[in-house]
């Protein structure tokens, strides 16, 4: 309930807004390790490449559409 929704002179609110559902977000933490090496002899499979491939997979993933009781109604 917002401050403007309740009158300071009356005991009960005139308006109450309720959000029954809303979009959520997700955080991802990616960590990649490997033996490393020297820049004069870079490894073909390195941590930066592995992180970028993982980020691409997350970006391309189609998360499943889900309904709850409110959105189903």
N, CA, C and O atoms as a printed pandas DataFrame, in Angstrom:
     atom_number atom_name residue_name chain_id  residue_number  x_coord  y_coord  z_coord
0              1         N          UNK        A               1    0.860   -1.164    0.000
1              2        CA          UNK        A               1    0.000    0.000    0.000
2              3         C          UNK        A               1    0.905    1.225    0.000
3              4         O          UNK        A               1    1.879    1.292    0.750
4              5         N          UNK        A               2    0.577    2.178   -0.838
5              6        CA          UNK        A               2    1.374    3.394   -0.899
6              7         C          UNK        A               2    0.876    4.405    0.111
7              8         O          UNK        A               2   -0.243    4.294    0.612
8              9         N          UNK        A               3    1.714    5.404    0.416
9             10        CA          UNK        A               3    1.330    6.426    1.389
10            11         C          UNK        A               3    0.132    7.228    0.896
11            12         O          UNK        A               3   -0.703    7.639    1.702
12            13         N          UNK        A               4    0.031    7.458   -0.409
13            14        CA          UNK        A               4   -1.089    8.224   -0.960
14            15         C          UNK        A               4   -2.387    7.426   -0.930
15            16         O          UNK        A               4   -3.469    8.004   -1.038
16            17         N          UNK        A               5   -2.296    6.122   -0.786
17            18        CA          UNK        A               5   -3.488    5.280   -0.831
18            19         C          UNK        A               5   -4.298    5.342    0.456
19            20         O          UNK        A               5   -5.487    5.021    0.446
20            21         N          UNK        A               6   -3.703    5.735    1.532
21            22        CA          UNK        A               6   -4.397    5.750    2.812
22            23         C          UNK        A               6   -4.605    7.191    3.269
23            24         O          UNK        A               6   -3.649    7.954    3.403
24            25         N          UNK        A               7   -5.825    7.543    3.498
25            26        CA          UNK        A               7   -6.142    8.895    3.948
26            27         C          UNK        A               7   -5.732    9.068    5.405
27            28         O          UNK        A               7   -6.047    8.210    6.230
28            29         N          UNK        A               8   -5.040   10.154    5.747
29            30        CA          UNK        A               8   -4.611   10.348    7.140
30            31         C          UNK        A               8   -5.772   10.645    8.095
31            32         O          UNK        A               8   -5.609   10.554    9.312
32            33         N          UNK        A               9   -6.943   10.998    7.549
33            34        CA          UNK        A               9   -8.077   11.335    8.402
34            35         C          UNK        A               9   -9.037   10.177    8.590
35            36         O          UNK        A               9   -9.927   10.264    9.436
36            37         N          UNK        A              10   -8.895    9.108    7.846
37            38        CA          UNK        A              10   -9.795    7.957    7.951
38            39         C          UNK        A              10   -9.015    6.740    8.438
39            40         O          UNK        A              10   -7.809    6.636    8.217
40            41         N          UNK        A              11   -9.702    5.838    9.089
41            42        CA          UNK        A              11   -9.053    4.672    9.689
42            43         C          UNK        A              11   -8.741    3.575    8.675
43            44         O          UNK        A              11   -7.848    2.761    8.914
44            45         N          UNK        A              12   -9.453    3.534    7.551
45            46        CA          UNK        A              12   -9.226    2.451    6.596
46            47         C          UNK        A              12   -8.715    3.001    5.262
47            48         O          UNK        A              12   -9.030    4.134    4.898
48            49         N          UNK        A              13   -7.947    2.222    4.550
49            50        CA          UNK        A              13   -7.428    2.682    3.258
50            51         C          UNK        A              13   -8.539    2.783    2.217
51            52         O          UNK        A              13   -9.527    2.050    2.261
52            53         N          UNK        A              14   -8.350    3.713    1.281
53            54        CA          UNK        A              14   -9.304    3.862    0.182
54            55         C          UNK        A              14   -8.927    2.983   -0.992
55            56         O          UNK        A              14   -9.776    2.634   -1.812
56            57         N          UNK        A              15   -7.661    2.626   -1.076
57            58        CA          UNK        A              15   -7.182    1.840   -2.207
58            59         C          UNK        A              15   -5.998    0.999   -1.745
59            60         O          UNK        A              15   -5.135    1.485   -1.014
60            61         N          UNK        A              16   -5.954   -0.263   -2.170
61            62        CA          UNK        A              16   -4.818   -1.110   -1.854
62            63         C          UNK        A              16   -4.429   -1.848   -3.123
63            64         O          UNK        A              16   -5.261   -2.516   -3.737
64            65         N          UNK        A              17   -3.180   -1.729   -3.512
65            66        CA          UNK        A              17   -2.657   -2.382   -4.712
66            67         C          UNK        A              17   -1.860   -3.605   -4.287
67            68         O          UNK        A              17   -0.960   -3.505   -3.453
68            69         N          UNK        A              18   -2.192   -4.774   -4.866
69            70        CA          UNK        A              18   -1.508   -6.009   -4.537
70            71         C          UNK        A              18   -0.956   -6.604   -5.822
71            72         O          UNK        A              18   -1.695   -6.808   -6.786
72            73         N          UNK        A              19    0.336   -6.882   -5.836
73            74        CA          UNK        A              19    0.957   -7.572   -6.968
74            75         C          UNK        A              19    0.990   -9.055   -6.657
75            76         O          UNK        A              19    1.703   -9.492   -5.754
76            77         N          UNK        A              20    0.218   -9.829   -7.405
77            78        CA          UNK        A              20    0.137  -11.257   -7.143
78            79         C          UNK        A              20    1.283  -12.025   -7.794
79            80         O          UNK        A              20    1.634  -13.118   -7.348
80            81         N          UNK        A              21    1.851  -11.470   -8.822
81            82        CA          UNK        A              21    2.952  -12.132   -9.511
82            83         C          UNK        A              21    3.769  -11.093  -10.260
83            84         O          UNK        A              21    3.252  -10.043  -10.641
84            85         N          UNK        A              22    5.028  -11.382  -10.466
85            86        CA          UNK        A              22    5.875  -10.484  -11.232
86            87         C          UNK        A              22    7.074  -11.250  -11.755
87            88         O          UNK        A              22    7.352  -12.369  -11.323
88            89         N          UNK        A              23    7.778  -10.635  -12.687
89            90        CA          UNK        A              23    8.954  -11.272  -13.265
90            91         C          UNK        A              23   10.078  -11.304  -12.238
91            92         O          UNK        A              23   10.210  -10.414  -11.399
92            93         N          UNK        A              24   10.868  -12.340  -12.331
93            94        CA          UNK        A              24   12.035  -12.477  -11.461
94            95         C          UNK        A              24   13.293  -12.437  -12.317
95            96         O          UNK        A              24   13.225  -12.588  -13.537
96            97         N          UNK        A              25   14.405  -12.240  -11.697
97            98        CA          UNK        A              25   15.669  -12.242  -12.417
98            99         C          UNK        A              25   16.578  -13.298  -11.802
99           100         O          UNK        A              25   16.334  -13.776  -10.694
100          101         N          UNK        A              26   17.598  -13.643  -12.514
101          102        CA          UNK        A              26   18.556  -14.613  -11.999
102          103         C          UNK        A              26   19.966  -14.081  -12.101
103          104         O          UNK        A              26   20.317  -13.411  -13.072
104          105         N          UNK        A              27   20.766  -14.373  -11.113
105          106        CA          UNK        A              27   22.181  -14.027  -11.120
106          107         C          UNK        A              27   22.978  -15.298  -11.390
107          108         O          UNK        A              27   22.644  -16.372  -10.891
108          109         N          UNK        A              28   24.012  -15.164  -12.169
109          110        CA          UNK        A              28   24.879  -16.292  -12.470
110          111         C          UNK        A              28   26.310  -15.906  -12.142
111          112         O          UNK        A              28   26.754  -14.808  -12.477
112          113         N          UNK        A              29   27.022  -16.795  -11.497
113          114        CA          UNK        A              29   28.434  -16.598  -11.213
114          115         C          UNK        A              29   29.189  -17.707  -11.939
115          116         O          UNK        A              29   28.971  -18.890  -11.677
116          117         N          UNK        A              30   30.066  -17.322  -12.841
117          118        CA          UNK        A              30   30.841  -18.287  -13.614
118          119         C          UNK        A              30   32.293  -18.243  -13.153
119          120         O          UNK        A              30   32.877  -17.171  -12.999
120          121         N          UNK        A              31   32.859  -19.412  -12.937
121          122        CA          UNK        A              31   34.262  -19.519  -12.549
122          123         C          UNK        A              31   34.904  -20.590  -13.408
123          124         O          UNK        A              31   34.378  -21.695  -13.535
124          125         N          UNK        A              32   36.038  -20.260  -13.994
125          126        CA          UNK        A              32   36.783  -21.230  -14.794
126          127         C          UNK        A              32   38.243  -21.176  -14.371
127          128         O          UNK        A              32   38.807  -20.100  -14.171
128          129         N          UNK        A              33   38.833  -22.334  -14.240
129          130        CA          UNK        A              33   40.255  -22.405  -13.906
130          131         C          UNK        A              33   40.932  -23.381  -14.852
131          132         O          UNK        A              33   40.304  -24.293  -15.390
132          133         N          UNK        A              34   42.221  -23.169  -15.039
133          134        CA          UNK        A              34   43.037  -24.110  -15.791
134          135         C          UNK        A              34   44.490  -23.888  -15.395
135          136         O          UNK        A              34   44.785  -22.931  -14.677
136          137         N          UNK        A              35   45.398  -24.736  -15.837
137          138        CA          UNK        A              35   46.784  -24.612  -15.412
138          139         C          UNK        A              35   47.449  -23.302  -15.850
139          140         O          UNK        A              35   48.480  -22.910  -15.303
140          141         N          UNK        A              36   46.859  -22.641  -16.826
141          142        CA          UNK        A              36   47.462  -21.394  -17.292
142          143         C          UNK        A              36   48.653  -21.655  -18.188
143          144         O          UNK        A              36   48.814  -22.746  -18.735
144          145         N          UNK        A              37   49.464  -20.664  -18.326
145          146        CA          UNK        A              37   50.635  -20.785  -19.190
146          147         C          UNK        A              37   51.225  -19.412  -19.405
147          148         O          UNK        A              37   50.965  -18.480  -18.644
148          149         N          UNK        A              38   51.994  -19.302  -20.413
149          150        CA          UNK        A              38   52.649  -18.036  -20.750
150          151         C          UNK        A              38   52.052  -17.513  -22.047
151          152         O          UNK        A              38   51.652  -18.296  -22.909
152          153         N          UNK        A              39   51.989  -16.199  -22.188
153          154        CA          UNK        A              39   51.373  -15.616  -23.375
154          155         C          UNK        A              39   52.128  -15.957  -24.661
155          156         O          UNK        A              39   51.554  -15.858  -25.745
156          157         N          UNK        A              40   53.387  -16.351  -24.569
157          158        CA          UNK        A              40   54.129  -16.739  -25.767
158          159         C          UNK        A              40   53.729  -18.137  -26.256
159          160         O          UNK        A              40   53.957  -18.486  -27.414
160          161         N          UNK        A              41   53.134  -18.925  -25.367
161          162        CA          UNK        A              41   52.634  -20.257  -25.735
162          163         C          UNK        A              41   51.219  -20.439  -25.169
163          164         O          UNK        A              41   51.014  -21.217  -24.237
164          165         N          UNK        A              42   50.247  -19.717  -25.738
165          166        CA          UNK        A              42   48.883  -19.825  -25.187
166          167         C          UNK        A              42   48.294  -21.217  -25.408
167          168         O          UNK        A              42   48.519  -21.857  -26.435
168          169         N          UNK        A              43   47.543  -21.653  -24.424
169          170        CA          UNK        A              43   46.870  -22.944  -24.533
170          171         C          UNK        A              43   45.637  -22.769  -25.422
171          172         O          UNK        A              43   44.969  -21.737  -25.356
172          173         N          UNK        A              44   45.334  -23.764  -26.247
173          174        CA          UNK        A              44   44.131  -23.658  -27.097
174          175         C          UNK        A              44   42.847  -23.600  -26.267
175          176         O          UNK        A              44   41.891  -22.925  -26.649
176          177         N          UNK        A              45   42.822  -24.295  -25.149
177          178        CA          UNK        A              45   41.654  -24.285  -24.251
178          179         C          UNK        A              45   42.049  -23.482  -23.021
179          180         O          UNK        A              45   42.812  -23.966  -22.184
180          181         N          UNK        A              46   41.540  -22.263  -22.902
181          182        CA          UNK        A              46   41.920  -21.426  -21.764
182          183         C          UNK        A              46   40.684  -20.968  -20.995
183          184         O          UNK        A              46   39.559  -21.139  -21.464
184          185         N          UNK        A              47   40.889  -20.397  -19.839
185          186        CA          UNK        A              47   39.787  -20.023  -18.948
186          187         C          UNK        A              47   38.884  -18.960  -19.571
187          188         O          UNK        A              47   37.665  -19.014  -19.408
188          189         N          UNK        A              48   39.465  -17.999  -20.278
189          190        CA          UNK        A              48   38.646  -16.944  -20.904
190          191         C          UNK        A              48   37.717  -17.545  -21.960
191          192         O          UNK        A              48   36.547  -17.171  -22.043
192          193         N          UNK        A              49   38.225  -18.457  -22.751
193          194        CA          UNK        A              49   37.404  -19.125  -23.767
194          195         C          UNK        A              49   36.283  -19.931  -23.108
195          196         O          UNK        A              49   35.146  -19.909  -23.579
196          197         N          UNK        A              50   36.594  -20.632  -22.034
197          198        CA          UNK        A              50   35.576  -21.438  -21.346
198          199         C          UNK        A              50   34.479  -20.553  -20.748
199          200         O          UNK        A              50   33.300  -20.900  -20.822
200          201         N          UNK        A              51   34.856  -19.412  -20.155
201          202        CA          UNK        A              51   33.861  -18.489  -19.594
202          203         C          UNK        A              51   32.979  -17.923  -20.699
203          204         O          UNK        A              51   31.762  -17.840  -20.537
204          205         N          UNK        A              52   33.578  -17.535  -21.818
205          206        CA          UNK        A              52   32.781  -16.958  -22.909
206          207         C          UNK        A              52   31.823  -17.985  -23.498
207          208         O          UNK        A              52   30.694  -17.643  -23.850
208          209         N          UNK        A              53   32.255  -19.234  -23.610
209          210        CA          UNK        A              53   31.342  -20.288  -24.096
210          211         C          UNK        A              53   30.193  -20.507  -23.115
211          212         O          UNK        A              53   29.048  -20.695  -23.527
212          213         N          UNK        A              54   30.498  -20.483  -21.827
213          214        CA          UNK        A              54   29.454  -20.668  -20.814
214          215         C          UNK        A              54   28.449  -19.520  -20.841
215          216         O          UNK        A              54   27.244  -19.749  -20.745
216          217         N          UNK        A              55   28.936  -18.288  -20.971
217          218        CA          UNK        A              55   28.043  -17.129  -21.031
218          219         C          UNK        A              55   27.157  -17.206  -22.273
219          220         O          UNK        A              55   25.982  -16.843  -22.217
220          221         N          UNK        A              56   27.705  -17.670  -23.385
221          222        CA          UNK        A              56   26.920  -17.831  -24.607
222          223         C          UNK        A              56   25.824  -18.875  -24.417
223          224         O          UNK        A              56   24.698  -18.676  -24.873
224          225         N          UNK        A              57   26.138  -19.976  -23.755
225          226        CA          UNK        A              57   25.129  -21.013  -23.495
226          227         C          UNK        A              57   23.994  -20.476  -22.634
227          228         O          UNK        A              57   22.827  -20.773  -22.889
228          229         N          UNK        A              58   24.328  -19.684  -21.613
229          230        CA          UNK        A              58   23.291  -19.092  -20.762
230          231         C          UNK        A              58   22.430  -18.133  -21.577
231          232         O          UNK        A              58   21.207  -18.133  -21.442
232          233         N          UNK        A              59   23.060  -17.316  -22.424
233          234        CA          UNK        A              59   22.323  -16.347  -23.243
234          235         C          UNK        A              59   21.378  -17.040  -24.218
235          236         O          UNK        A              59   20.308  -16.509  -24.515
236          237         N          UNK        A              60   21.748  -18.202  -24.717
237          238        CA          UNK        A              60   20.933  -18.919  -25.703
238          239         C          UNK        A              60   19.892  -19.847  -25.076
239          240         O          UNK        A              60   19.005  -20.341  -25.773
240          241         N          UNK        A              61   19.992  -20.084  -23.785
241          242        CA          UNK        A              61   19.062  -21.001  -23.123
242          243         C          UNK        A              61   17.660  -20.407  -23.077
243          244         O          UNK        A              61   17.486  -19.245  -22.710
244          245         N          UNK        A              62   16.671  -21.196  -23.445
245          246        CA          UNK        A              62   15.268  -20.780  -23.368
246          247         C          UNK        A              62   14.692  -21.304  -22.055
247          248         O          UNK        A              62   14.384  -22.489  -21.925
248          249         N          UNK        A              63   14.554  -20.403  -21.087
249          250        CA          UNK        A              63   14.001  -20.810  -19.804
250          251         C          UNK        A              63   12.542  -21.211  -19.980
251          252         O          UNK        A              63   11.830  -20.594  -20.772
252          253         N          UNK        A              64   12.080  -22.230  -19.257
253          254        CA          UNK        A              64   10.702  -22.709  -19.425
254          255         C          UNK        A              64    9.681  -21.668  -18.966
255          256         O          UNK        A              64    9.890  -20.959  -17.981
256          257         N          UNK        A              65    8.588  -21.595  -19.693
257          258        CA          UNK        A              65    7.479  -20.722  -19.347
258          259         C          UNK        A              65    6.702  -21.394  -18.214
259          260         O          UNK        A              65    6.334  -22.564  -18.319
260          261         N          UNK        A              66    6.458  -20.661  -17.144
261          262        CA          UNK        A              66    5.768  -21.252  -16.006
262          263         C          UNK        A              66    4.550  -20.412  -15.628
263          264         O          UNK        A              66    4.601  -19.182  -15.623
264          265         N          UNK        A              67    3.469  -21.094  -15.316
265          266        CA          UNK        A              67    2.266  -20.431  -14.802
266          267         C          UNK        A              67    2.114  -20.755  -13.323
267          268         O          UNK        A              67    2.475  -21.839  -12.864
268          269         N          UNK        A              68    1.569  -19.787  -12.589
269          270        CA          UNK        A              68    1.199  -20.060  -11.204
270          271         C          UNK        A              68   -0.318  -19.943  -11.105
271          272         O          UNK        A              68   -0.976  -19.720  -12.121
272          273         N          UNK        A              69   -0.877  -20.085   -9.941
273          274        CA          UNK        A              69   -2.347  -20.048   -9.803
274          275         C          UNK        A              69   -2.950  -18.747  -10.291
275          276         O          UNK        A              69   -4.030  -18.755  -10.881
276          277         N          UNK        A              70   -2.275  -17.625  -10.059
277          278        CA          UNK        A              70   -2.797  -16.321  -10.473
278          279         C          UNK        A              70   -2.768  -16.187  -11.989
279          280         O          UNK        A              70   -3.781  -15.844  -12.597
280          281         N          UNK        A              71   -1.618  -16.453  -12.609
281          282        CA          UNK        A              71   -1.508  -16.280  -14.051
282          283         C          UNK        A              71   -2.307  -17.335  -14.816
283          284         O          UNK        A              71   -2.742  -17.079  -15.938
284          285         N          UNK        A              72   -2.503  -18.503  -14.232
285          286        CA          UNK        A              72   -3.304  -19.539  -14.874
286          287         C          UNK        A              72   -4.768  -19.113  -14.939
287          288         O          UNK        A              72   -5.451  -19.406  -15.921
288          289         N          UNK        A              73   -5.255  -18.434  -13.919
289          290        CA          UNK        A              73   -6.659  -17.990  -13.884
290          291         C          UNK        A              73   -6.868  -16.891  -14.913
291          292         O          UNK        A              73   -7.978  -16.376  -15.049
